[in-house]
Amino acid sequence: MRLKSIKLSHFRGYRDAIAISIDEAMTGIVGRNDFGKSTIFEALSIFFEVDGAKADKNDMNCFSLKAGAEQFEITCIFDDLPEALILDEKVQTSLAQEYLINIDGDFEIVKTFKATTGKLERTSIRCNHPADELLSTLLSMKIADLKKLGEQRGVADVVADKRVASFWRQAIRAGVPHLACKETLLDVDKELSTDSKSIWGKIQDQLPTFALFKADRESNDGDAEAKNPLQQAVKDAQSALQAEINKLELQIEASVLDVASRTLDKLREMAPELANELTPRFKEKPKWTFSFTLDGENGIPINKRGSGVRRLILLNFFRAEAAKVVVGSQRNVIYAIEEPETSQHPNYQIMLMKALLALSLQPNRQIIVTTHVPALAGLMPIEGIRYVTKDDEGTPVVKMPHPDVLKEASESLGILPETGMERARAVILVEGKSDVIFLRHAAKALKHGGHLDSDLEDLGIVPILIGGCGSVKHWVTLNLADDLGLPWCVFLDSDIGGDPGQVKSIKKRQQEVEGQGRKFYSTKKREVENYLCPDMIFAQTGQRVIFTDICDAKKIIGNAVGMKPDDVIDRFWPSMTAEQIINCSLYNDGEADRCELTELFTRLRGLAV
């Protein structure tokens, strides 16, 4: 399951019911201090029952309390629902078949808390459920009661396996000619139970796991700032083995119940009245707990180290997660990171955000981030931005992406376009500094070699770093270019041969840019590093490198010469001659050999005319 949205009602500053949609990949919650960003994170922690997160009476909105409200609610809505669930024995059913989804086809869980104490009063599922009073209780009936009802209604003959409760429920519902449904709140403790493990417990096994990494946490023995990533790794491992764990639990349960049943049989021989009063059952689900930490050489726990060290470990946890190959159908994991810039060098801040972006592209991963740093907010995808502000009455408002909203948010955070715009006659938006070096040197070298009449500086075309075509900074720069009346276009790596998701994202950006009547250019090869000349690298380093047009050239070159892949263009591209640039950018259109880069700059020339 994937978190689609969270609703807050009478919770802290959120007096009226308000829904905050969560993006399927990365959600960036931005806004000023004390406007309600952390409230969203803490509400999620309470909902998912994170260690140490507990509601209390101070979570009740004071104005709602004065107005007579007696409860506050935290609701989570999920989509991407499992196609099948095993609720009874080993037979598959689904949330839809059991009438447990809402009118929108999503799965909605409502947690209601008492205003005066903050105690959880009930957990409910809001669903479009059978309106008939008797049919609405099927999920709470034991197998014996279902059989009795099914026989009364004459559906026993169509039940495929009379030992399975879900078959009886389906047959009973199917036996109603016109089954009417209505919006219902099903109490999971009272209205969802079976003879063995509760239906609610089995549904809980399908919910996402949630991990919160807060900005301000005291350093003490109970501090989980550095332990949380490792504990989350334990949760992931347990999720991957959940089917085996469930099987083991059932085996243990069956074995113990067998002993209990045989004990009662013997007791019945001596005291039948007492034996008949007793029913063997497990009181609660077994708890699988593991506690991990990292100790230094001197035995000092990591939670005793400085906040910068703890955050550095957190950074590399996310880098490791982003690099991990996800295999199988693991449960969704939601990582909520509050102010990742805290206690970190700016370079590490950017590195962390890029790791989170990469992690958000993996299946079964959702990232939610709050930040005040313009550079970090500028890297977030536009569609994932949620701007938290307040209305004239001081009530928190969450605004979705829209040109006016994005402008308001960017001004609030101070997100500004890159320098150089003031001297531009045209703008080419690029993803990073490597692209700037690539374009500027290529144009200069080709001009010097007589292949071009002018370079980018002569034309007044300024490359502007945007951090990705889907970023907020891209939106700001793009709109400022429009406001100034400057022609602009976009240049990106094609990433062909790389991550299919990234290739798809680039195609989407191309459609968006061309849809506005602007030019979009992407490399014919995978990345700008694929245009480097192997002979030139060998001449400078003595290392022979071999790479194709679509392989990860920068990684291959970086490993061969002992440097960071991201520094490869900076190191070698300025040494490329015009002839090498021509030879490394040749392609055949089916009729003749052509030079990709000379064609690119010829087209760009028309941008500044």
VMD Tcl script that draws the C-alpha trace (Angstrom):
set ca {
  {0.00 0.00 0.00}
  {1.08 3.57 -0.64}
  {0.15 6.62 1.42}
  {-2.07 8.87 -0.68}
  {-3.05 11.54 1.83}
  {-3.38 12.39 5.50}
  {-6.35 14.22 7.03}
  {-6.20 16.19 10.29}
  {-9.25 17.32 12.20}
  {-9.12 19.40 15.44}
  {-5.45 18.39 15.73}
  {-3.18 21.12 17.09}
  {-3.28 24.12 14.74}
  {-5.50 22.33 12.21}
  {-8.96 23.14 13.51}
  {-11.10 22.36 10.48}
  {-10.62 19.08 8.65}
  {-7.78 19.46 6.16}
  {-6.31 16.92 3.76}
  {-2.65 16.90 2.69}
  {-1.98 14.80 -0.39}
  {1.26 12.82 -0.46}
  {3.12 12.33 -3.74}
  {3.86 8.78 -4.84}
  {7.61 9.53 -4.84}
  {8.81 12.68 -3.05}
  {6.77 15.24 -1.13}
  {8.42 18.48 -0.06}
  {6.62 20.41 2.69}
  {7.85 23.99 2.71}
  {6.85 27.10 4.60}
  {7.86 29.33 7.47}
  {8.50 28.25 11.05}
  {5.52 27.47 13.28}
  {3.12 27.20 10.34}
  {2.31 23.49 10.81}
  {4.95 21.50 8.90}
  {6.19 19.49 11.90}
  {2.58 18.89 12.96}
  {2.05 16.82 9.82}
  {5.11 14.69 10.59}
  {4.13 14.17 14.22}
  {0.58 13.25 13.24}
  {2.00 10.56 10.95}
  {4.23 9.32 13.78}
  {1.22 9.02 16.10}
  {-0.81 7.27 13.41}
  {1.92 4.72 12.61}
  {2.70 4.30 16.33}
  {6.36 5.23 16.07}
  {8.29 4.58 19.30}
  {7.96 7.60 21.58}
  {5.14 9.20 19.56}
  {1.99 9.43 21.62}
  {-0.98 11.78 21.50}
  {-1.97 13.74 24.61}
  {-4.63 16.25 25.58}
  {-2.49 19.17 24.36}
  {-2.92 17.88 20.80}
  {-6.58 18.93 20.88}
  {-7.18 22.23 19.09}
  {-8.06 24.71 21.85}
  {-10.67 26.56 19.76}
  {-12.38 23.29 18.83}
  {-12.39 22.29 22.50}
  {-14.05 25.57 23.50}
  {-16.60 25.06 20.74}
  {-17.60 21.72 22.26}
  {-15.66 19.21 20.14}
  {-14.84 16.08 22.12}
  {-12.40 14.32 19.78}
  {-9.60 14.90 17.32}
  {-8.82 12.66 14.36}
  {-5.86 11.55 12.27}
  {-6.83 9.80 9.05}
  {-4.59 8.15 6.47}
  {-5.75 7.13 3.00}
  {-3.88 4.53 0.96}
  {-3.89 3.54 -2.70}
  {-1.88 0.98 -4.70}
  {-3.75 -1.67 -2.75}
  {-2.73 -5.35 -2.77}
  {-4.65 -7.39 -5.31}
  {-5.10 -10.19 -2.82}
  {-5.11 -10.72 0.95}
  {-5.20 -13.89 3.00}
  {-7.63 -13.25 5.84}
  {-8.98 -16.77 6.45}
  {-6.93 -19.95 6.32}
  {-4.82 -19.79 3.12}
  {-7.52 -18.51 0.78}
  {-7.14 -15.21 -1.02}
  {-9.68 -12.42 -0.88}
  {-9.29 -8.64 -1.29}
  {-10.21 -5.38 0.38}
  {-12.69 -4.71 -2.41}
  {-14.32 -8.16 -2.07}
  {-14.72 -7.56 1.66}
  {-16.22 -4.09 1.04}
  {-13.41 -2.36 2.94}
  {-12.57 0.40 0.45}
  {-14.09 3.86 0.36}
  {-16.19 5.36 -2.43}
  {-13.00 6.47 -4.24}
  {-11.59 2.94 -4.28}
  {-8.96 3.72 -1.63}
  {-8.33 2.25 1.82}
  {-9.06 4.76 4.59}
  {-8.16 4.39 8.27}
  {-9.47 6.83 10.88}
  {-7.92 7.09 14.35}
  {-10.04 8.98 16.88}
  {-8.62 10.39 20.12}
  {-10.39 11.69 23.24}
  {-9.99 15.44 23.65}
  {-9.57 15.49 27.42}
  {-6.86 12.81 27.59}
  {-5.46 12.30 24.10}
  {-6.12 8.58 24.50}
  {-6.90 6.57 21.37}
  {-10.63 5.81 21.54}
  {-11.00 3.73 18.40}
  {-9.48 2.84 15.07}
  {-11.97 2.60 12.22}
  {-12.06 1.84 8.51}
  {-14.17 4.27 6.51}
  {-15.62 2.18 3.70}
  {-18.53 1.73 1.34}
  {-20.01 -1.21 3.24}
  {-23.29 -3.20 2.98}
  {-26.11 -1.13 4.48}
  {-28.10 -4.14 5.70}
  {-27.68 -4.38 9.47}
  {-26.98 -8.11 9.46}
  {-24.69 -8.10 6.39}
  {-22.65 -5.29 7.93}
  {-21.59 -7.67 10.74}
  {-20.21 -10.50 8.57}
  {-16.57 -9.58 9.21}
  {-17.09 -10.01 12.95}
  {-18.83 -13.39 12.71}
  {-17.11 -16.62 13.63}
  {-17.16 -19.48 11.13}
  {-19.96 -21.28 12.97}
  {-22.22 -18.22 12.82}
  {-21.43 -17.67 9.14}
  {-22.34 -21.29 8.36}
  {-25.62 -20.94 10.23}
  {-26.53 -17.71 8.42}
  {-25.47 -19.14 5.05}
  {-27.62 -22.22 5.53}
  {-30.58 -20.05 6.55}
  {-30.18 -18.06 3.34}
  {-29.77 -21.15 1.18}
  {-26.27 -20.43 -0.15}
  {-24.40 -23.38 1.40}
  {-24.28 -25.27 -1.91}
  {-22.26 -22.53 -3.65}
  {-19.60 -22.28 -0.92}
  {-16.46 -23.79 -2.44}
  {-14.84 -24.72 0.87}
  {-17.09 -24.67 3.92}
  {-14.09 -24.37 6.23}
  {-13.19 -20.90 4.94}
  {-14.98 -17.83 6.36}
  {-14.33 -15.59 3.36}
  {-16.13 -18.06 1.04}
  {-19.19 -17.92 3.28}
  {-19.12 -14.10 3.37}
  {-18.89 -13.88 -0.41}
  {-21.70 -16.38 -0.92}
  {-23.99 -14.62 1.56}
  {-23.42 -11.22 -0.05}
  {-23.81 -12.66 -3.57}
  {-27.13 -14.11 -2.52}
  {-28.58 -10.62 -2.12}
  {-30.12 -9.48 -5.46}
  {-29.40 -5.79 -5.01}
  {-26.78 -5.23 -2.34}
  {-27.05 -1.63 -1.13}
  {-24.00 0.00 0.41}
  {-23.39 3.14 2.44}
  {-20.42 4.97 3.94}
  {-19.61 3.20 7.20}
  {-17.06 3.45 9.98}
  {-16.09 -0.09 10.99}
  {-14.44 -0.34 14.40}
  {-11.45 -2.63 13.84}
  {-11.60 -4.03 17.38}
  {-15.33 -4.77 17.44}
  {-16.33 -5.36 13.83}
  {-13.29 -7.09 12.31}
  {-12.42 -10.39 13.97}
  {-12.25 -14.07 13.11}
  {-11.63 -17.32 14.96}
  {-7.85 -16.96 14.74}
  {-5.75 -13.87 14.06}
  {-7.86 -10.74 13.63}
  {-8.59 -9.43 10.16}
  {-7.26 -6.06 11.28}
  {-3.95 -7.61 12.31}
  {-3.53 -9.16 8.88}
  {-4.39 -5.87 7.17}
  {-1.84 -4.08 9.36}
  {0.84 -6.37 7.95}
  {0.20 -4.74 4.55}
  {0.44 -1.10 5.70}
  {3.61 0.87 4.98}
  {6.28 1.18 7.64}
  {7.05 4.74 8.70}
  {10.36 6.20 9.88}
  {10.72 9.78 11.15}
  {14.08 11.54 11.43}
  {13.63 14.77 13.39}
  {15.83 17.86 13.36}
  {15.90 18.50 17.11}
  {16.41 15.53 19.42}
  {18.07 15.43 22.81}
  {21.22 13.38 23.10}
  {20.61 10.74 25.74}
  {20.56 6.99 26.17}
  {17.12 6.79 24.59}
  {18.07 8.89 21.58}
  {17.15 7.06 18.37}
  {18.59 9.62 15.93}
  {21.33 7.26 14.80}
  {19.61 4.01 15.76}
  {16.47 4.67 13.73}
  {18.05 3.89 10.34}
  {19.25 0.55 11.62}
  {15.93 -0.19 13.27}
  {14.25 0.67 9.98}
  {16.55 -1.84 8.30}
  {15.25 -4.44 10.77}
  {11.67 -3.53 9.83}
  {12.51 -3.87 6.13}
  {14.07 -7.28 6.72}
  {11.02 -8.41 8.69}
  {8.73 -7.12 5.94}
  {10.59 -9.11 3.31}
  {10.16 -12.25 5.44}
  {6.60 -11.50 6.57}
  {5.10 -14.50 4.77}
  {7.55 -16.83 6.50}
  {6.95 -15.08 9.84}
  {3.18 -15.48 9.44}
  {3.64 -19.16 8.62}
  {5.85 -19.63 11.67}
  {3.32 -17.83 13.88}
  {0.54 -20.10 12.62}
  {2.66 -23.20 13.27}
  {3.42 -22.06 16.82}
  {-0.23 -21.14 17.36}
  {-1.46 -24.48 16.05}
  {1.02 -26.38 18.24}
  {0.12 -24.48 21.40}
  {-3.62 -24.67 20.71}
  {-3.28 -28.40 20.19}
  {-1.70 -28.75 23.63}
  {-4.39 -26.51 25.14}
  {-7.20 -28.47 23.47}
  {-5.83 -31.79 24.67}
  {-5.49 -30.33 28.15}
  {-9.14 -29.26 28.09}
  {-10.17 -32.71 26.86}
  {-8.51 -34.25 29.92}
  {-10.01 -31.57 32.16}
  {-13.45 -32.33 30.71}
  {-13.13 -35.89 31.96}
  {-12.76 -34.60 35.52}
  {-14.64 -31.27 35.53}
  {-16.75 -30.90 32.37}
  {-18.52 -27.75 33.58}
  {-15.19 -25.95 34.11}
  {-13.73 -27.19 30.82}
  {-16.73 -25.96 28.86}
  {-16.21 -22.45 30.25}
  {-12.66 -22.22 28.94}
  {-11.61 -21.28 25.38}
  {-7.96 -21.43 24.30}
  {-6.73 -18.32 22.46}
  {-3.70 -16.08 22.14}
  {-4.17 -12.72 23.86}
  {-1.93 -10.73 21.52}
  {0.27 -10.95 18.45}
  {3.87 -12.02 19.19}
  {6.42 -9.22 19.18}
  {9.59 -9.59 17.12}
  {12.06 -7.07 18.53}
  {15.71 -6.36 17.75}
  {17.80 -3.43 18.97}
  {20.78 -2.20 16.99}
  {23.31 0.58 17.42}
  {26.82 1.50 16.28}
  {29.69 1.66 18.79}
  {32.94 3.53 18.22}
  {36.39 2.13 18.80}
  {36.26 3.27 22.43}
  {32.87 1.72 23.00}
  {31.08 5.08 22.81}
  {27.54 4.62 21.43}
  {26.83 6.70 18.35}
  {23.93 8.40 20.12}
  {26.50 9.95 22.47}
  {28.34 11.61 19.58}
  {27.68 15.11 18.26}
  {24.56 15.89 16.24}
  {26.69 16.48 13.14}
  {28.14 12.95 13.37}
  {24.72 11.42 13.91}
  {23.33 13.30 10.93}
  {26.32 12.23 8.82}
  {25.48 8.59 9.56}
  {21.89 9.35 8.64}
  {23.05 10.85 5.34}
  {24.98 7.73 4.44}
  {22.14 5.47 5.50}
  {20.01 7.13 2.84}
  {22.85 6.98 0.31}
  {23.14 3.25 0.99}
  {19.37 2.82 0.68}
  {19.35 4.72 -2.63}
  {22.07 2.45 -4.00}
  {20.40 -0.75 -2.84}
  {18.69 -2.86 -5.48}
  {15.11 -3.47 -4.36}
  {14.06 -7.05 -5.03}
  {10.63 -8.58 -4.58}
  {7.40 -7.01 -3.39}
  {8.44 -5.51 -0.07}
  {6.06 -3.37 1.96}
  {6.13 0.30 1.19}
  {8.46 2.36 3.38}
  {7.81 6.03 4.15}
  {10.87 8.05 5.14}
  {10.03 11.40 6.75}
  {13.04 13.68 7.18}
  {12.66 16.94 9.04}
  {15.05 19.69 7.94}
  {17.85 17.54 6.47}
  {20.08 20.61 6.45}
  {20.43 20.53 10.26}
  {24.04 20.25 11.51}
  {25.40 19.54 8.03}
  {27.84 21.19 5.66}
  {26.08 22.59 2.54}
  {27.81 19.98 0.34}
  {26.40 17.20 2.50}
  {22.96 18.83 2.41}
  {22.91 18.65 -1.38}
  {24.31 15.11 -1.31}
  {21.56 14.01 1.07}
  {18.81 15.57 -1.03}
  {20.14 13.88 -4.17}
  {20.23 10.54 -2.33}
  {16.62 11.07 -1.24}
  {15.60 11.94 -4.80}
  {17.23 8.74 -6.07}
  {15.58 6.73 -3.28}
  {12.17 8.19 -4.12}
  {12.43 6.74 -7.64}
  {12.70 3.21 -6.29}
  {9.58 1.04 -6.01}
  {7.90 0.86 -2.60}
  {9.60 4.01 -1.31}
  {8.08 7.38 -0.44}
  {10.02 10.39 0.82}
  {8.56 13.32 2.76}
  {10.87 16.24 3.56}
  {10.55 19.61 5.28}
  {13.16 22.29 4.69}
  {13.88 26.01 4.89}
  {16.94 25.96 2.64}
  {16.29 27.37 -0.86}
  {18.98 25.20 -2.47}
  {17.34 22.02 -1.16}
  {13.80 23.13 -1.94}
  {15.01 23.97 -5.43}
  {15.88 20.32 -6.05}
  {12.42 19.02 -5.25}
  {10.04 17.99 -8.05}
  {7.37 20.63 -8.61}
  {4.49 18.15 -8.39}
  {5.58 17.10 -4.91}
  {5.68 20.57 -3.33}
  {3.18 21.34 -0.56}
  {3.26 24.95 0.63}
  {2.12 25.42 4.23}
  {1.00 28.94 5.07}
  {-1.74 30.62 7.12}
  {-4.89 32.44 6.15}
  {-5.98 35.84 7.50}
  {-7.35 34.19 10.65}
  {-4.07 32.40 11.38}
  {-5.37 28.96 10.38}
  {-2.85 26.66 8.62}
  {-3.49 26.20 4.91}
  {-1.76 23.63 2.67}
  {-1.53 24.72 -0.96}
  {-0.90 22.44 -3.92}
  {1.46 23.24 -6.84}
  {0.14 26.05 -9.02}
  {2.02 28.92 -10.72}
  {0.78 31.48 -8.18}
  {1.41 29.13 -5.25}
  {4.90 28.22 -6.44}
  {5.76 31.88 -6.82}
  {4.52 32.58 -3.28}
  {6.48 29.62 -1.90}
  {9.68 30.49 -3.76}
  {9.55 34.09 -2.55}
  {8.93 32.87 0.99}
  {12.01 30.61 0.85}
  {14.13 33.00 -1.17}
  {14.61 30.67 -4.14}
  {16.22 32.75 -6.85}
  {17.49 31.99 -10.35}
  {21.17 31.53 -11.00}
  {23.41 34.52 -11.66}
  {24.14 35.53 -15.23}
  {20.56 36.12 -16.29}
  {21.05 39.88 -16.38}
  {23.55 39.69 -19.26}
  {21.73 37.07 -21.27}
  {20.13 37.48 -24.68}
  {18.92 33.89 -24.40}
  {19.02 31.14 -21.81}
  {19.73 27.43 -22.00}
  {18.59 25.56 -18.91}
  {20.90 22.69 -17.91}
  {20.98 20.18 -15.08}
  {24.39 20.77 -13.52}
  {27.85 22.29 -13.71}
  {29.16 19.46 -15.91}
  {26.67 20.49 -18.60}
  {27.83 24.12 -18.36}
  {31.47 23.06 -18.81}
  {30.49 20.73 -21.64}
  {28.57 23.34 -23.64}
  {30.89 26.30 -23.07}
  {34.11 24.45 -23.92}
  {32.61 22.64 -26.89}
  {31.41 25.93 -28.39}
  {34.78 27.65 -27.80}
  {36.79 24.73 -29.20}
  {34.61 24.39 -32.30}
  {34.84 28.15 -32.91}
  {38.64 28.05 -32.50}
  {38.82 25.12 -34.92}
  {36.85 27.00 -37.54}
  {33.72 24.88 -37.28}
  {31.57 27.67 -35.78}
  {31.44 31.43 -36.30}
  {30.69 32.23 -32.66}
  {30.57 30.60 -29.25}
  {27.95 30.91 -26.51}
  {29.50 34.05 -25.04}
  {29.50 35.76 -28.44}
  {25.84 34.87 -28.85}
  {24.88 35.98 -25.34}
  {23.48 32.52 -24.51}
  {23.88 31.85 -20.79}
  {23.68 28.28 -19.41}
  {21.67 28.31 -16.18}
  {21.89 25.49 -13.65}
  {18.44 24.27 -12.69}
  {19.15 21.03 -10.83}
  {16.74 19.06 -13.00}
  {13.89 20.02 -15.27}
  {11.32 19.09 -12.66}
  {12.67 21.28 -9.89}
  {11.24 24.38 -8.29}
  {14.36 26.28 -9.27}
  {13.64 25.32 -12.88}
  {10.14 26.78 -12.50}
  {11.46 30.03 -11.01}
  {14.17 30.46 -13.61}
  {11.80 29.54 -16.40}
  {9.19 32.04 -15.30}
  {11.69 34.82 -14.78}
  {12.98 34.21 -18.30}
  {9.43 34.57 -19.56}
  {8.93 37.74 -17.55}
  {12.07 39.28 -19.07}
  {11.05 38.20 -22.56}
  {14.18 36.05 -22.97}
  {14.15 33.12 -25.37}
  {15.03 29.90 -23.58}
  {15.45 26.18 -24.19}
  {16.42 23.08 -22.23}
  {19.44 20.76 -22.60}
  {19.57 17.46 -20.68}
  {21.34 14.12 -20.80}
  {19.17 11.47 -22.46}
  {20.17 8.75 -19.92}
  {19.49 6.08 -22.57}
  {20.74 2.74 -21.33}
  {20.37 3.90 -17.73}
  {17.46 3.95 -15.31}
  {14.21 3.47 -17.32}
  {12.35 5.62 -14.80}
  {14.72 8.52 -15.39}
  {14.42 8.11 -19.17}
  {10.66 8.25 -18.80}
  {10.93 11.36 -16.63}
  {13.08 13.12 -19.25}
  {10.53 12.32 -21.95}
  {7.85 13.81 -19.73}
  {9.88 17.00 -19.28}
  {10.40 17.18 -23.05}
  {6.66 17.06 -23.62}
  {6.13 19.80 -21.03}
  {8.77 22.09 -22.51}
  {7.75 21.55 -26.12}
  {4.14 21.95 -25.07}
  {5.01 25.55 -24.17}
  {6.46 26.11 -27.62}
  {10.09 25.96 -26.45}
  {13.03 23.91 -27.74}
  {14.23 20.83 -25.91}
  {17.58 19.18 -26.64}
  {18.96 15.95 -25.21}
  {22.16 14.08 -25.92}
  {22.11 11.23 -28.40}
  {24.50 9.41 -26.09}
  {23.72 8.57 -22.47}
  {25.52 11.49 -20.78}
  {28.02 14.21 -21.63}
  {30.86 11.98 -20.29}
  {30.16 9.52 -23.14}
  {31.53 12.16 -25.57}
  {35.03 12.04 -24.06}
  {37.85 10.71 -26.23}
  {39.46 7.53 -24.82}
  {42.76 8.31 -26.60}
  {42.93 11.71 -24.92}
  {42.34 10.12 -21.50}
  {45.04 7.52 -22.21}
  {47.49 10.22 -23.28}
  {46.98 12.09 -20.02}
  {46.72 9.21 -17.54}
  {48.20 6.11 -19.17}
  {44.90 4.35 -18.46}
  {43.06 2.70 -21.34}
  {39.29 3.00 -20.90}
  {36.61 1.35 -23.01}
  {33.00 2.47 -22.97}
  {30.03 2.58 -25.31}
  {27.54 5.34 -26.11}
  {24.99 4.07 -23.58}
  {27.05 2.68 -20.69}
  {27.91 4.54 -17.47}
  {31.00 6.20 -18.91}
  {31.69 8.57 -16.03}
  {31.76 5.69 -13.55}
  {34.00 3.59 -15.80}
  {36.41 6.50 -16.35}
  {36.33 7.54 -12.69}
  {37.16 4.03 -11.51}
  {39.94 3.67 -14.08}
  {41.75 6.90 -13.19}
  {40.91 6.96 -9.47}
  {38.61 9.95 -9.19}
  {35.00 10.75 -8.42}
  {32.71 10.13 -11.42}
  {31.11 13.57 -11.02}
  {34.54 15.19 -11.50}
  {35.33 13.44 -14.78}
  {34.03 16.18 -17.10}
  {35.73 18.93 -15.09}
  {39.05 17.06 -15.38}
  {39.08 15.94 -19.01}
  {36.59 17.88 -21.16}
  {38.56 21.17 -21.24}
  {41.39 19.20 -22.91}
  {39.22 18.03 -25.81}
  {40.25 19.51 -29.16}
  {37.81 20.52 -31.89}
  {38.72 17.44 -33.91}
  {38.19 15.14 -30.94}
  {34.83 16.78 -30.21}
  {33.79 16.36 -33.86}
  {34.87 12.70 -33.97}
  {33.20 11.84 -30.65}
  {29.89 13.42 -31.64}
  {29.52 11.89 -35.10}
  {26.38 9.93 -35.88}
  {24.83 8.51 -39.04}
  {21.28 9.47 -40.04}
  {21.05 6.61 -42.53}
  {22.42 8.61 -45.41}
  {25.56 10.35 -44.16}
  {27.75 11.01 -41.12}
  {26.74 14.15 -39.23}
  {28.12 16.01 -36.22}
  {25.69 16.26 -33.33}
  {27.38 19.14 -31.51}
  {27.91 21.44 -34.49}
  {24.24 20.95 -35.32}
  {23.28 21.72 -31.72}
  {25.15 25.03 -31.64}
  {23.84 26.00 -35.07}
  {20.31 25.55 -33.72}
  {21.14 27.42 -30.54}
  {22.39 30.35 -32.64}
  {18.82 30.89 -33.78}
  {17.74 31.21 -30.14}
  {19.59 34.50 -29.63}
  {18.68 36.11 -32.96}
}
mol new
graphics top color blue
foreach p $ca { graphics top sphere $p radius 0.5 }
foreach p [lrange $ca 0 end-1] q [lrange $ca 1 end] { graphics top cylinder $p $q radius 0.2 }
display resetview
